[in-house]
Each structure stands twice: as C-alpha cells, then as structure tokens.
Amino acid sequence: MVLSPRLEQRQTQALVMTPQLQQAIKLLQLSNVDLAAYIEHELQENPMLERDELVRDESTDDPIEIHAEGLVEDNAPDPASLEDINFEKPQEAGLDSTLGFDADYDSFYSGNENSHSELSDNNGWSELTSSDPSYPNSGGGFDTPVANFEEILEQTPSLRDHLLEQLAMEITDVEDRIIGLNLIDTLDEAGYLRTDVDGIADLLGCEINAVEKVIKRLQLFDPPGIFARDLRECLAIQLRDKNRLDPCITIFLDHLDLVAKRELESIAKICQCNLEDVKDMIAEIQALDPKPAVKFNTDIIQPITPDVLIHANPKGGWIIELNSASLPRVLINNEYYAKIQEYKHSKEDRQYITEQLQSANWLVKALHQRATTILKVATELVRQQEDFFLHGVQHLKPLILRDIADAVELHESTISRVTSNKFVATPRGIFELKYFFTPAISSVEGGSSHSAEAVRHRIKILVDNECPKTILSDDKLVTLLKADGIDIARRTVAKYREGMKIPSSVQRRRDKRAT
C-alpha cells in the first residue's frame, strides 16, 4: 500500500457547547446562595451590569392560570420572544416574579411562560381550599410580616471568653495562666480536651505534672464537665460537682459500654447492686450534659431560602410561584453605555465594550431561562405528586427523572440540574425538589407501585406504634407490609430501617425493657 497525503470532505454531527450554553447550564445547577455569589462577581467584573434595586409592586401582576387542559391566559401580558432580543442594543432586563421565559436547554429556546402559576381544574384540583382543616396555613402565608431575624437574636458570650474570665480570677500564677490559656485554645466544640498532655508540655517547655495540675484546676470551671479527656471523665466531673461520685457509680462509669447495650443484669452484678439501683444511676446519668460546651456555640443556623413557593389557592388547586427573595435582579447599565458611546474609542476599547455588553445580555437571558425552567419543573412536580400535598408522605408516588422530562419536554440531565440544591416551600414543610423522586416498589398481585419514601414512612409508623412486649422483627415487618399490598424483601426492610437510624429489634427490646 502506498501512503500519500490527500484531501477529504466529510459530514458529521457534533454537539458544540458554546460559551453561552455552558453559562446557562452552569447557572441552572447553582443553588440560590451560589447564584448570588456568582452574580456579585459578575457585577464587579462587568461594567455593563448593575443591580436592580427597584421595589416592585407585585400586587398588580396578572397571573397566568394553568388548567388541566393547558395554558389559559387571563389578561396576561405578551412578553417578547427570546429570539427577538437584540444583543447589539442595551436593554433593561431583570428577573421579576411575574415575567419569565421558557428555558428548554435542549433547544436553548422555546415559548414563554409565567413565573406565577395556578394549578386548578374542576376535577380534583379544586378539592383543597383555604378552609381545609388539614392545612392550617392553606390559602397563603408566606407573605405574613414577621420580625427581622437579627432583631430577636440574643448575644451570648463565647466559651473562650467565659473561660478566660474564670482563668483571670482563679489562677494567679503566670506560668499556670500560660498553660491554662493554651489548654483553653485546644478545646473542641463539645468542650473536650483532645490534645495529648505530653505534646502540650513539650510545646511550652514545662513538666507534665504542671500541665496535669492546671487541668485539674480547670476542670472545676463552669460549665461542669469542661476540660474532660473522654465521656467517662466528663460525667465523673459533673457527678463530683453534685457530690454524687460514690464508689458504686464510679464502677458504673467504667462500664458505659454495657449501659449502651442495655445489659442491666450484668451491670447490677458488677456494681453489686439491684436493678432498681442501676435504673436510678441510668436516670442520673441521663440528666447530665455529655457536651458541656454546646450551649456556648454562637453559630447561627441560617434557614433555607426556598426557590419556589407553593400554597393552596382559596378558589381550589395550587398557586406556584418563584420566590422573589432568591431571584437576583440585574439590569443592563444603559446610562453608562450611552455615556461611553459619546467618546471615540480605539479598536480594542470598542471590542471590549461589545463583548461586555453581549456578555451582560447573555447573563440576563440565562437568568430568565433558569427561573422559568425551575418553575416549569416545579409545576409538573405538583401535578404528578398531588396526593402528597393533599394527604401526606404515605401517598407519595414513585417518580423518576424521565417522567418529568417527558412531561415538560426537557432532557433528563436538565431535570437533574434543576432539582439539585433547589428547595420548595409547601404547606407541609420545605423540601428539596429531589425529594419527590423516589424509586418504585412493586405491589402484591400486580397492583399500583409504591414509593420507596412512602414505604419508609410506613415502616417508621409500624415501629413507633409497636407494643413493648411484641417488638417487630424485620421478618414481621415484611409480613405486615405485604398485608398492606407492598411486595418487599427482608434485606430491603433492614436497609430502610438502618437508613432511618432505627435500631434492630433486639436493641429496641432492650431499650423499651429498660424504660
């Protein structure tokens, strides 16, 4: 065979990920916290963007009603199509809760939809009203004015400040204070001293006995149990503070592993006491604090900000809307663009201005697509999981990504990105969108399938209501579930039980016998 260079022309198909499409996909999977940080970075980098701080009156918005038959517009505005956006001309754009564009990330463009939707029809959707007793907050309640969270916080001193005050009053020797200060800085969040004493002595160049002496004095500080090396020492310090550390309970503390296993007879034999004394010691131990420093933890747990709000429509059905608090509002800086257009610029400057303007327009467009795609998926989830919102978790249906993808005509990967790190506030609580996707468990005799989450809920109810004298084993749970029409294996029951941190039947029998 002779090798020689030649020219060939071939026709192939390939998916090209443009920077704009990559940006849209990236924004789609961001949580509202990450999205806010991303927008803040873009506001600092792109001079064509500015933050929209205009306070809008959303009470005048005209909602779009979604009926079972399809979209029915009631005096709704007709927003411009995405294809009509002129990226060469500056424009005002923001993510209002009443304006949005449909975001089909497979074709990148499609029709338009509203960010405030009502799910209702005359056959099922109108059963739930604001007077339904199962929903005390139905008919709305997310706009109820409440006090600012920061205004009701109580400032508490940190553990370190609390201990430093006692150190200054109780220990006067300079060397001991230095050792005490070092020990305070080595405490963990629970108040335990996890650092090796030999290491502290080598670090400070002092005797081990001197460190041990200071530890003994620090263990007298408030809160009781502080500066303990392990759980046993922590409990012993608190009992000593109450003058209850007698020889019997000291032996009891040496065998806490038997307490965890509920082997009360073995403990009574070791401590040379009866079962009543053992139960009294257990009750006394349970009244102690195993983590004495936790109450000084001043970290504020930030509440979850939902991306979507769902509440009952007084006319029947559901109202689904985007949470305006989680939607970033950005505008094209028209004033700045008009001002710089008055001056002559070099070729590089004109290119930079054009790129920044196009980038700003694409960002606004991507934010619109993200918002309305989330709304579209959330709306379809409410349609699919109507029984959950009406009757609770036991009526959660099996659902996979493909079911929603086929219904809204998007790809499964798009649905996966939409439902990751996105939360919805409902009358039944705040849930991640992925919560509504659960695998199916087959039914006995070919009935309708059951959701795995509903089966877990059923297992928890059976265990919570079991009689202390007849603890349900995994085999018994399988029998009861099959009686309810759920075809499930014993190993699956054991997996669900362990996932919910429910002890085995043997451990539950010991726990209930002890109580």
C-alpha positions in Angstrom: 0.0 0.0 0.0 1.3 3.5 -0.9 0.9 6.2 1.7 0.3 9.6 0.3 -1.4 12.8 1.5 -4.9 13.6 0.2 -7.9 15.9 0.9 -11.2 14.6 2.0 -14.5 16.2 2.8 -16.7 14.6 5.4 -20.1 15.5 7.0 -20.5 14.7 10.7 -22.8 15.7 13.5 -21.3 17.0 16.8 -22.7 18.9 19.8 -20.9 22.2 20.2 -21.1 23.7 23.7 -20.9 27.4 23.1 -19.8 29.6 26.0 -23.3 31.0 26.3 -24.8 27.5 26.6 -22.2 26.5 29.1 -23.0 29.6 31.1 -26.8 28.7 31.0 -26.1 25.2 32.2 -23.8 26.4 34.9 -26.4 28.8 36.3 -29.1 26.2 36.1 -27.4 23.9 38.6 -26.3 26.6 41.1 -28.1 27.0 44.4 -29.6 30.4 45.3 -26.6 31.1 47.6 -24.0 30.2 44.9 -26.0 32.1 42.3 -26.0 35.2 44.4 -22.2 34.9 44.8 -21.8 34.4 41.0 -24.0 37.5 40.2 -22.0 39.6 42.7 -18.8 38.6 40.9 -20.3 39.5 37.5 -21.4 42.9 38.8 -17.9 43.7 39.9 -16.3 42.4 36.6 -18.8 43.7 34.0 -19.4 47.5 33.9 -22.5 47.0 31.7 -24.3 45.3 34.6 -25.9 47.0 37.6 -28.0 45.7 40.5 -31.7 46.3 40.2 -32.8 47.8 43.5 -36.2 49.0 42.3 -39.0 47.9 44.6 -41.8 46.5 42.5 -45.5 46.3 43.4 -46.3 42.7 42.6 -49.9 43.1 43.6 -50.8 44.4 40.2 -49.4 41.4 38.4 -51.7 39.4 36.2 -51.1 35.7 36.8 -51.4 33.1 34.2 -53.7 30.2 35.2 -52.6 26.7 34.3 -55.6 24.4 33.9 -55.6 20.7 33.2 -56.4 21.5 29.6 -53.4 23.7 29.1 -52.5 27.4 29.4 -55.3 29.8 29.8 -54.2 33.5 29.9 -56.3 36.0 31.7 -55.4 39.5 30.6 -51.7 38.4 30.7 -49.0 40.5 29.0 -47.4 39.0 26.0 -43.6 39.2 26.7 -41.3 39.4 23.8 -39.8 36.2 22.5 -36.2 35.4 23.3 -35.3 35.3 19.6 -36.3 38.9 19.4 -33.6 40.2 21.8 -31.2 42.5 20.1 -27.8 41.9 21.7 -26.3 45.0 20.0 -28.7 47.3 21.7 -28.7 47.9 25.5 -31.9 47.0 27.3 -33.4 46.7 30.7 -33.9 43.2 32.0 -34.5 41.7 35.4 -35.9 38.7 37.0 -39.3 39.8 38.1 -41.5 37.3 39.7 -44.1 37.9 37.1 -42.0 37.8 33.9 -40.1 34.8 32.6 -39.0 32.9 29.5 -39.3 29.2 29.0 -35.9 27.5 29.2 -35.6 24.4 27.1 -32.0 23.6 27.4 -32.1 21.0 24.7 -33.0 23.6 22.0 -31.9 26.6 24.2 -35.1 28.5 23.0 -38.8 27.8 23.1 -42.1 29.6 24.0 -42.8 31.7 27.1 -44.3 31.1 30.4 -45.0 32.9 33.6 -43.3 32.7 36.9 -46.5 32.8 38.8 -48.8 29.8 38.1 -52.1 28.5 39.4 -52.8 24.8 39.2 -56.6 24.3 39.1 -59.4 22.5 37.4 -62.8 21.3 38.2 -61.9 17.7 38.7 -59.6 17.1 41.7 -57.5 20.3 41.8 -60.3 22.3 43.4 -60.8 19.9 46.4 -58.4 21.8 48.7 -59.4 25.3 49.8 -58.3 27.7 52.4 -60.9 26.2 54.8 -59.4 22.7 54.6 -58.7 21.7 58.2 -55.6 19.6 57.1 -53.9 22.8 56.1 -53.9 25.4 58.8 -51.8 27.7 56.7 -53.5 27.0 53.4 -54.6 29.8 51.2 -51.2 31.5 51.6 -49.0 32.5 54.5 -45.6 33.1 53.0 -46.1 36.9 52.9 -47.0 37.3 56.6 -44.9 40.1 58.0 -42.5 38.9 60.8 -39.8 40.5 62.8 -36.3 40.6 61.3 -34.3 37.6 62.4 -31.4 39.6 63.6 -33.6 41.7 65.8 -34.6 38.8 68.0 -31.2 37.2 68.5 -29.7 37.2 71.9 -25.9 37.7 72.1 -24.2 35.0 74.3 -20.6 35.1 75.3 -18.3 32.6 73.6 -16.9 29.6 75.5 -13.4 31.1 75.3 -14.4 34.4 76.8 -16.3 32.6 79.6 -13.3 30.5 80.5 -10.8 33.4 80.2 -12.8 35.4 82.8 -12.6 32.4 85.2 -8.9 31.9 84.5 -8.1 35.5 85.4 -9.9 35.1 88.7 -9.0 31.6 89.8 -5.4 31.3 88.7 -2.8 33.9 89.7 0.5 32.2 88.8 1.8 33.4 85.5 3.1 30.1 84.3 -0.1 28.3 85.2 -2.1 31.0 83.3 0.0 30.4 80.2 -0.7 26.7 80.4 -4.4 27.4 81.1 -4.6 29.7 78.1 -3.0 27.1 75.8 -5.4 24.4 77.1 -8.4 26.7 76.5 -7.4 27.1 72.9 -7.2 23.4 72.4 -10.8 22.5 73.4 -13.1 21.1 70.8 -16.7 22.2 70.1 -18.0 19.8 72.8 -15.6 21.1 75.5 -13.3 18.1 75.5 -9.5 18.3 75.8 -8.4 16.1 72.9 -4.7 17.3 72.9 -2.1 15.0 74.4 -0.7 16.3 77.7 2.9 15.3 76.6 2.6 17.4 73.5 1.5 20.5 75.5 4.3 20.0 78.0 6.9 19.8 75.1 5.4 22.8 73.4 5.5 25.0 76.5 8.8 23.5 77.9 7.3 22.6 81.3 6.8 19.5 83.3 3.9 17.1 82.6 2.9 17.3 86.3 2.5 21.0 85.9 0.1 20.6 83.0 -1.9 17.9 84.9 -2.1 20.2 87.9 -3.6 23.0 85.8 -6.0 20.6 84.1 -7.3 19.6 87.5 -8.0 23.2 88.4 -9.6 24.0 85.0 -12.0 21.0 85.4 -13.5 23.0 88.3 -14.6 25.8 86.0 -18.1 26.4 84.7 -19.7 24.6 82.9 -19.3 21.4 84.8 -17.6 18.7 82.7 -15.4 21.0 80.8 -11.7 20.0 80.1 -12.6 16.3 80.3 -10.5 13.9 78.2 -13.4 11.5 77.4 -17.1 10.9 78.1 -16.4 9.0 81.4 -14.3 11.8 82.8 -16.9 14.4 81.7 -19.7 12.6 83.5 -17.5 12.0 86.6 -16.7 15.7 86.9 -20.3 16.6 86.8 -21.2 14.0 89.4 -18.4 15.2 91.6 -19.7 18.7 91.3 -23.1 17.4 92.6 -21.3 15.4 95.3 -22.7 12.1 93.8 -19.5 10.4 92.8 -19.6 7.4 95.1 -17.8 4.1 94.6 -20.8 2.3 93.1 -21.4 4.9 90.4 -17.7 5.1 89.7 -17.7 1.4 88.8 -20.9 2.1 86.7 -19.0 4.7 84.7 -16.3 2.2 83.9 -18.8 0.0 82.1 -20.7 2.5 80.0 -20.5 0.1 77.0 -22.8 -2.3 78.9 -25.2 0.6 79.5 -25.3 1.2 75.8 -26.1 -2.4 75.2 -28.8 -2.3 77.9 -27.3 -5.3 79.7 -28.6 -4.2 83.1 -28.3 -7.6 84.8 -24.5 -7.6 84.0 -24.1 -4.1 85.3 -26.0 -4.9 88.5 -23.7 -7.9 89.1 -20.5 -5.9 88.5 -21.7 -3.0 90.7 -23.1 -5.4 93.3 -26.5 -3.7 93.5 -30.0 -4.5 92.3 -31.8 -3.5 89.1 -33.6 -0.6 90.7 -30.3 1.0 91.7 -29.0 0.5 88.2 -32.1 2.2 86.7 -31.6 5.1 89.2 -28.0 5.5 88.1 -29.0 5.5 84.4 -31.6 8.2 85.1 -29.0 10.2 86.9 -26.5 9.9 84.0 -29.1 10.8 81.5 -29.7 14.1 83.4 -26.1 15.1 82.8 -24.7 17.0 79.8 -22.3 14.9 77.7 -21.3 18.0 75.7 -21.0 20.9 78.2 -19.7 23.4 75.6 -22.5 23.1 73.1 -24.7 25.8 74.7 -21.9 28.3 74.1 -21.9 27.7 70.4 -23.0 31.0 69.0 -23.1 29.9 65.3 -26.4 31.0 63.8 -28.1 28.3 61.7 -29.2 30.1 58.6 -32.7 29.0 57.4 -33.1 27.5 54.0 -34.3 30.0 51.4 -36.7 28.2 49.1 -36.6 28.8 45.4 -40.3 28.0 44.8 -43.4 28.8 46.9 -46.4 26.6 46.8 -49.6 27.3 48.7 -53.3 26.5 48.3 -55.5 28.6 46.2 -58.7 29.7 48.0 -60.5 29.0 44.8 -59.1 25.5 44.7 -55.9 24.0 43.4 -52.4 25.4 44.0 -50.5 28.6 43.4 -46.9 28.0 42.4 -44.6 31.0 42.2 -40.9 31.8 42.3 -39.5 33.2 45.5 -38.5 36.7 44.6 -36.2 36.8 47.6 -33.9 34.2 46.0 -34.0 35.8 42.5 -31.1 38.1 41.6 -32.2 41.3 39.9 -29.7 42.7 37.3 -30.1 45.4 34.7 -28.1 46.5 31.7 -26.4 49.8 32.6 -28.0 51.9 29.9 -26.7 55.2 31.4 -23.1 54.1 31.4 -23.4 52.6 27.9 -24.8 55.8 26.5 -22.1 57.9 28.2 -19.2 56.0 26.8 -20.7 56.0 23.3 -20.2 59.7 23.2 -16.4 59.3 23.1 -14.2 58.0 20.4 -12.6 54.7 21.2 -9.8 52.5 19.9 -10.5 49.2 18.2 -9.6 47.3 21.4 -11.9 49.5 23.5 -14.8 49.0 21.1 -14.2 45.3 21.1 -14.2 45.2 24.9 -17.4 47.2 25.2 -19.1 45.0 22.7 -18.0 41.8 24.5 -19.1 43.1 27.9 -22.5 44.2 26.5 -23.1 40.9 24.8 -22.0 39.0 28.0 -24.4 41.1 30.1 -27.3 40.3 27.7 -26.5 36.6 27.7 -26.4 36.6 31.5 -29.8 38.2 31.7 -31.2 35.8 29.3 -29.6 32.8 31.1 -31.2 34.0 34.4 -34.6 34.2 32.7 -34.2 30.7 31.4 -33.1 29.4 34.8 -36.0 30.9 36.6 -38.7 29.7 34.3 -37.2 26.2 33.9 -37.3 25.8 37.7 -41.0 27.0 37.6 -41.9 24.6 34.8 -40.4 21.6 36.6 -41.9 22.6 40.0 -45.3 22.9 38.3 -45.1 19.5 36.8 -44.0 18.0 40.1 -47.1 19.4 41.8 -49.2 17.8 39.1 -47.5 14.4 39.5 -47.4 14.4 43.3 -50.9 15.9 44.0 -51.8 13.2 46.5 -48.7 14.1 48.6 -49.8 17.7 49.0 -53.3 16.6 49.8 -52.8 13.6 52.1 -49.1 13.4 53.1 -46.0 11.3 52.6 -47.8 8.0 52.6 -49.3 9.0 49.3 -46.0 9.9 47.6 -45.9 8.3 44.2 -42.9 6.6 42.5 -41.3 9.1 40.2 -38.1 9.2 38.1 -36.4 12.0 36.2 -37.7 10.6 32.9 -41.3 11.1 33.9 -40.8 14.8 34.4 -38.5 15.1 31.4 -41.1 13.6 29.1 -43.9 15.8 30.5 -42.0 19.1 30.1 -40.1 18.1 27.0 -36.6 18.6 28.5 -33.7 16.2 28.8 -33.2 14.2 32.0 -29.8 15.8 32.7 -31.6 19.2 32.7 -34.2 17.9 35.2 -31.4 16.6 37.3 -29.7 20.1 37.3 -32.9 21.9 38.1 -33.8 19.7 41.1 -30.3 19.8 42.6 -29.9 22.2 45.5 -33.3 23.7 44.9 -35.9 23.9 47.6 -39.7 24.3 47.6 -41.8 25.7 50.5 -45.1 23.9 50.8 -47.8 23.8 53.5 -46.2 20.5 54.6 -42.8 22.0 55.0 -39.7 22.8 53.0 -38.4 20.0 50.7 -35.6 19.7 48.2 -37.0 19.1 44.7 -35.2 15.8 44.5 -37.2 14.6 47.5 -40.2 13.9 45.2 -38.2 11.5 43.1 -38.3 8.0 44.6 -37.9 4.5 43.2 -40.9 2.2 42.8 -41.5 -0.8 45.0 -43.8 -3.4 43.3 -47.2 -4.2 44.7 -48.6 -7.6 45.6 -50.8 -9.2 42.9 -49.9 -6.6 40.3 -51.4 -3.5 41.9 -50.0 0.0 41.6 -46.4 0.5 42.7 -45.5 2.2 46.0 -42.9 4.9 46.5 -39.8 4.0 48.5 -40.3 7.1 50.6 -43.9 6.1 51.4 -42.6 2.6 52.4 -40.0 4.1 54.7 -42.8 6.2 56.3 -44.9 3.1 56.8 -42.0 1.2 58.4 -41.4 4.1 60.8 -45.1 4.2 61.8 -45.1 0.4 62.5 -42.0 0.7 64.6 -43.3 3.7 66.5 -46.6 2.0 67.3 -45.2 -1.4 68.2 -46.0 -2.9 71.6 -43.1 -3.1 74.0 -44.0 -6.8 74.7 -44.1 -7.7 71.0 -41.2 -6.0 69.2 -41.5 -6.3 65.4 -38.6 -8.1 63.7 -37.7 -7.4 60.1 -39.5 -10.6 59.1 -42.6 -9.4 60.9 -42.4 -6.0 59.2 -42.2 -7.8 55.8 -45.4 -9.7 56.7 -47.2 -6.6 57.7 -46.1 -4.6 54.7 -47.2 -7.5 52.4 -50.6 -7.4 54.1 -50.8 -3.7 53.0 -50.0 -4.8 49.4 -46.3 -3.9 49.4 -44.0 -6.6 48.0 -40.7 -6.1 49.7 -37.7 -8.2 50.7 -36.4 -8.5 54.3 -33.0 -7.1 53.3 -34.7 -4.0 51.8 -36.6 -3.5 55.1 -33.4 -3.8 57.0 -31.7 -1.3 54.7 -34.5 1.2 55.1 -34.6 0.7 58.8 -30.9 1.3 59.2 -31.1 4.4 56.9 -33.7 5.9 59.3 -31.4 5.0 62.2 -33.9 2.7 63.7 -32.2 0.1 66.0 -32.6 -3.6 65.5 -35.4 -5.5 67.2 -33.0 -6.8 69.8 -31.8 -3.3 70.7 -35.3 -1.9 70.7 -36.4 -4.7 73.0 -33.6 -3.8 75.4 -34.3 -0.1 75.3 -38.1 -0.5 75.9 -37.5 -3.0 78.6 -35.2 -0.6 80.4 -37.7 2.2 80.2 
